[in-house]
Amino acid sequence: MADTLIELNLSGRAEKTDQAQLAYVRKQFLRSCLLEWYFWDAASRQLTWDDFDKLAFKNDGSGLL
């Protein structure tokens, strides 16, 4: 589904890029979307950095990042 939502149109540059690089760019784009979502969600809930640390970087692999 992410492939259908993300279209890379960089004046033909994406057409010349290999699949590994495109996958990397998609991953980074989606990660930046997650971080932006977390920023606005945290702002609306008035979370602190300690909350971010607990929620985003859980050591058991269930964290946001």
N, C-alpha and C positions, 0 to 999 in steps of 0.2 A: 504494500500500500504506500509506503514511503516513497518508492520509486515513482509512483504516479503523482504524488503531491509535489515532488521536488523536480523542477526542470532547470537544467543548467544551460543558460544561453549567454555565453560570454564571447560574442562575436566569432563564433566558430571554434573557439579554443577547446570547449568541452568535447567536441567531436574528435579532436586530435589527442585527447588524453586517454590513457589506458584505464581499464576497469578498476584496478587497485587504487589509483589516485582518485577516481570518482567516488569509490566506496569510502575512502578516507574523508573526502570533502563532505559527503552526505552525513557521515558519523559526526563530524565536527559541527556541522550545521544543526543537526538534531540536538546535540549536546548544548549548543548555545541557546537553542529554543528552550530546553529544560531549565537552564540557568536563568534565563529571562523570566520564565513562568515562575520559578521559585522566588526570584526577587520580588515580583509583584504580589505573589501570594503571601510571602513573608511580610511585606510592607502592609498589606491589608490586615494581617493578623497581628502586626506589631511584634514580630519575633525578634529575638536577640541573636548575636553571633553564637552564643552558647547553644541556643535552640538549633541553629543551622548546623553546628558541629554534631549535635546528637542525631539529627534527622538525616543529614546528607551523607555523612561519612561513617556509617555504621560498619564495624569491623566484621560483621557476619555476612556481608554481601547483599544485605537487603536495603542498603542506603540508596539515596537518589542518584549518587554519582559513582 
